[in-house]
Amino acid sequence: MWGAYTPRICKFAAMKNFKRIIDATGQVRYYVNGRRITTAAGAKKYVAQNLTNLTPEQLSPAELRSYRGKLATQKNAAKIASRYRFKGRFVDRVLQKFMEAEQLLPKGQTSINREFPDVRDYGELIKELERMFPETLARGIEMDDGPEWITPNRSRARTDFENILDIQEVMEKRYSNYDLHVLQENGNLITDRTQAYEAIREWENEKAREESNKGSDVAFLRFNHRIGIDLENKIITIDLGKSKAEVKTSP
């Protein structure tokens, strides 16, 4: 005679009666149905249940790791979902940034195929955009995620700036598949990447000194560099004569 079938329940799948307790020593413990579970499992469950209401300073070390991982996963998923595609291929970030600036796609649309039905491949797409927007590409677009400098301690001299987001970090994170050229304010064109980074840093340092010498209590500088784009040869050119510094002062 066959016995009654009892479905197998995955361990902690339901996580009913989940509790988070901080004991007298400050240690965080987690319980499900009165039974203590591991710190890793409990931290993950607590963060998943309360993600929208949490702030990092509220969390234990294990919860903070889970919290950061969860945010990173969501952020990456959102980035992937918003990436432009052409015939199933992701377009590179520089090209997408340009197309966003020109509003070539309707809001929410990520497929380029509809807007360029007669273009056969990615290389032809590049040539078509260069044909359509030669002046815009040469003029360039704002980087928007440029280097940032702060005065990390108010007791320090206002010329003591700390670089918290370097131009090299920005380029390697966003535009690593493009060569970098820099046009200095004196008209000199630098095509060596290392020298280009140094020229930009020197320009930023000079602008920081200029702002400090004005006598204002500068606490924050964000540099916004305009990038000219050569799509076919994969070259980004930063014209320092068009670069700007956003200044914020201490109250």
C-alpha positions as CSV (number, residue, x, y, z in Angstrom):
1,M,0.0,0.0,0.0
2,W,1.4,3.3,-1.0
3,G,1.9,5.8,1.8
4,A,0.8,9.5,1.6
5,Y,3.2,11.6,-0.4
6,T,4.9,14.4,1.6
7,P,6.4,17.1,-0.5
8,R,10.0,18.0,0.2
9,I,10.5,21.5,1.4
10,C,13.8,23.2,0.7
11,K,15.7,24.2,3.8
12,F,14.7,27.7,4.9
13,A,12.8,28.2,1.7
14,A,9.8,29.7,3.4
15,M,11.9,31.5,6.0
16,K,8.7,31.8,8.2
17,N,9.0,33.6,11.5
18,F,12.3,35.1,10.6
19,K,13.8,37.2,13.4
20,R,16.9,39.3,13.7
21,I,18.2,39.9,17.2
22,I,21.1,41.9,18.5
23,D,22.3,40.4,21.8
24,A,23.9,42.2,24.8
25,T,27.3,41.9,23.3
26,G,26.2,43.6,20.0
27,Q,26.3,40.4,18.0
28,V,23.6,40.0,15.4
29,R,21.8,36.6,15.3
30,Y,19.1,35.3,13.1
31,Y,16.4,32.7,13.7
32,V,13.8,30.9,11.6
33,N,10.9,29.3,13.6
34,G,13.0,29.6,16.7
35,R,16.0,27.9,15.2
36,R,19.3,29.8,14.7
37,I,20.6,30.0,11.2
38,T,24.0,31.0,9.9
39,T,25.1,34.6,9.8
40,A,25.5,34.5,6.0
41,A,22.0,33.1,5.4
42,G,20.5,35.4,8.0
43,A,22.2,38.6,6.7
44,K,21.2,37.7,3.1
45,K,17.5,37.2,4.1
46,Y,17.4,40.4,6.3
47,V,18.8,42.5,3.5
48,A,16.5,41.0,0.9
49,Q,13.5,41.7,3.1
50,N,14.4,45.3,4.0
51,L,16.5,46.5,1.1
52,T,14.5,49.7,0.4
53,N,14.5,50.8,4.0
54,L,18.2,50.2,4.9
55,T,21.1,52.5,5.3
56,P,24.7,51.2,5.5
57,E,25.3,52.5,9.0
58,Q,22.5,50.3,10.3
59,L,24.1,47.1,9.1
60,S,26.4,44.5,10.5
61,P,29.6,43.7,8.5
62,A,27.9,40.6,7.0
63,E,24.8,42.5,6.2
64,L,26.8,45.3,4.6
65,R,28.5,42.9,2.3
66,S,25.2,41.4,1.3
67,Y,23.7,44.9,0.9
68,R,26.5,46.1,-1.4
69,G,26.3,42.9,-3.4
70,K,22.5,43.3,-3.9
71,L,22.8,46.9,-5.0
72,A,25.6,46.0,-7.4
73,T,23.5,43.2,-8.9
74,Q,20.6,45.5,-9.4
75,K,22.7,48.2,-10.8
76,N,24.4,45.9,-13.3
77,A,21.0,44.4,-14.3
78,A,19.7,47.9,-14.9
79,K,22.7,48.8,-17.0
80,I,22.4,45.7,-19.1
81,A,18.7,46.3,-19.6
82,S,19.4,49.8,-20.8
83,R,22.2,49.0,-23.1
84,Y,21.6,49.7,-26.8
85,R,21.7,46.7,-29.2
86,F,22.2,46.5,-32.9
87,K,21.3,43.2,-34.5
88,G,21.7,41.5,-31.2
89,R,25.1,43.1,-30.4
90,F,25.7,45.6,-27.6
91,V,26.9,48.9,-29.0
92,D,29.9,50.3,-27.2
93,R,29.4,52.9,-24.5
94,V,30.8,55.8,-26.4
95,L,28.4,55.2,-29.3
96,Q,25.4,54.8,-26.9
97,K,26.3,58.0,-25.1
98,F,26.4,59.9,-28.4
99,M,23.1,58.4,-29.5
100,E,21.5,59.3,-26.2
101,A,22.7,62.8,-26.5
102,E,21.2,63.0,-30.0
103,Q,18.0,61.3,-28.8
104,L,18.1,58.9,-31.7
105,L,15.9,56.3,-30.1
106,P,12.5,56.9,-28.4
107,K,12.6,56.7,-24.6
108,G,12.7,53.2,-23.4
109,Q,13.7,51.7,-26.7
110,T,17.1,49.9,-26.8
111,S,17.0,48.3,-30.3
112,I,18.7,50.3,-33.0
113,N,17.4,48.0,-35.8
114,R,14.1,49.9,-36.3
115,E,15.8,53.3,-36.7
116,F,18.3,52.0,-39.3
117,P,16.5,49.2,-41.2
118,D,18.7,49.4,-44.3
119,V,22.0,49.2,-42.4
120,R,23.5,45.7,-42.7
121,D,26.2,45.5,-40.1
122,Y,27.9,47.3,-37.2
123,G,30.7,48.8,-39.4
124,E,28.1,50.2,-41.8
125,L,26.2,51.7,-38.8
126,I,29.3,53.6,-37.8
127,K,29.8,55.0,-41.2
128,E,26.1,56.0,-41.4
129,L,26.3,57.9,-38.1
130,E,29.5,59.7,-39.3
131,R,27.8,60.7,-42.5
132,M,24.7,62.0,-40.6
133,F,26.5,63.8,-37.8
134,P,30.0,64.9,-38.8
135,E,29.8,68.3,-37.1
136,T,28.3,66.9,-33.9
137,L,30.9,64.2,-33.6
138,A,33.7,66.6,-34.1
139,R,32.2,69.1,-31.6
140,G,31.9,66.3,-29.1
141,I,29.7,65.4,-26.2
142,E,30.0,66.1,-22.5
143,M,31.6,63.3,-20.5
144,D,29.3,63.9,-17.5
145,D,31.2,61.4,-15.4
146,G,34.4,63.3,-15.2
147,P,37.1,63.4,-12.5
148,E,36.2,64.7,-9.0
149,W,38.4,66.5,-6.4
150,I,37.6,67.4,-2.8
151,T,39.3,69.0,0.1
152,P,39.1,66.0,2.5
153,N,39.6,67.9,5.7
154,R,38.3,71.4,6.4
155,S,41.3,72.2,8.5
156,R,43.6,71.8,5.6
157,A,44.6,74.5,3.2
158,R,42.2,74.9,0.4
159,T,44.9,74.2,-2.1
160,D,45.2,70.7,-0.6
161,F,42.9,68.8,-3.0
162,E,42.5,65.0,-3.0
163,N,41.7,63.3,-6.3
164,I,38.8,60.9,-5.7
165,L,38.0,60.0,-9.3
166,D,40.9,60.1,-11.6
167,I,40.7,60.7,-15.4
168,Q,42.5,57.4,-16.0
169,E,39.9,55.6,-13.9
170,V,37.1,57.2,-15.8
171,M,38.7,56.3,-19.2
172,E,39.5,52.7,-18.3
173,K,36.1,52.1,-16.8
174,R,34.0,53.7,-19.6
175,Y,36.1,54.1,-22.7
176,S,38.9,51.5,-22.6
177,N,38.4,50.4,-26.2
178,Y,39.2,53.9,-27.5
179,D,42.5,55.7,-27.9
180,L,42.8,59.0,-26.0
181,H,44.1,62.2,-27.6
182,V,44.3,65.5,-25.8
183,L,44.2,69.0,-27.4
184,Q,45.9,71.5,-25.0
185,E,44.9,75.1,-24.8
186,N,48.0,76.1,-26.7
187,G,46.9,74.0,-29.6
188,N,49.4,71.1,-29.0
189,L,47.9,67.7,-29.7
190,I,49.0,64.8,-27.5
191,T,48.4,61.3,-28.8
192,D,50.3,59.2,-26.3
193,R,47.9,58.0,-23.6
194,T,50.2,58.3,-20.6
195,Q,51.2,61.9,-21.6
196,A,47.5,62.6,-22.3
197,Y,46.6,61.6,-18.7
198,E,49.4,63.8,-17.3
199,A,48.3,66.8,-19.4
200,I,44.7,66.5,-18.1
201,R,45.9,66.2,-14.5
202,E,48.1,69.2,-14.9
203,W,45.2,71.2,-16.3
204,E,42.9,70.1,-13.4
205,N,45.6,71.0,-10.8
206,E,45.9,74.4,-12.4
207,K,42.2,75.0,-12.3
208,A,42.1,73.9,-8.6
209,R,44.8,76.4,-7.8
210,E,43.0,79.2,-9.7
211,E,39.8,78.6,-7.8
212,S,41.7,78.6,-4.5
213,N,43.5,81.8,-5.3
214,K,40.1,83.5,-5.9
215,G,39.6,83.4,-2.1
216,S,36.5,81.2,-2.2
217,D,36.2,78.4,0.3
218,V,36.3,75.6,-2.3
219,A,35.4,72.2,-1.0
220,F,34.6,70.3,-4.2
221,L,35.5,70.3,-7.9
222,R,34.1,68.2,-10.6
223,F,35.7,68.4,-14.0
224,N,33.5,67.9,-17.1
225,H,35.5,67.2,-20.2
226,R,34.0,67.3,-23.7
227,I,35.0,64.4,-25.8
228,G,35.2,64.5,-29.6
229,I,34.5,61.1,-31.1
230,D,36.1,59.4,-34.1
231,L,33.9,56.3,-34.3
232,E,35.7,54.6,-37.2
233,N,39.2,54.9,-35.8
234,K,38.1,54.6,-32.2
235,I,39.7,57.8,-30.9
236,I,38.4,60.1,-28.2
237,T,39.8,63.6,-28.2
238,I,39.5,65.8,-25.1
239,D,39.8,69.5,-25.9
240,L,41.0,71.2,-22.7
241,G,39.9,74.6,-24.1
242,K,36.3,73.3,-23.8
243,S,36.7,71.6,-20.4
244,K,34.8,73.0,-17.4
245,A,35.1,72.9,-13.6
246,E,32.0,72.7,-11.4
247,V,32.8,74.4,-8.1
248,K,31.1,73.9,-4.7
249,T,32.1,75.9,-1.7
250,S,31.8,75.1,2.0
251,P,29.0,76.8,3.9
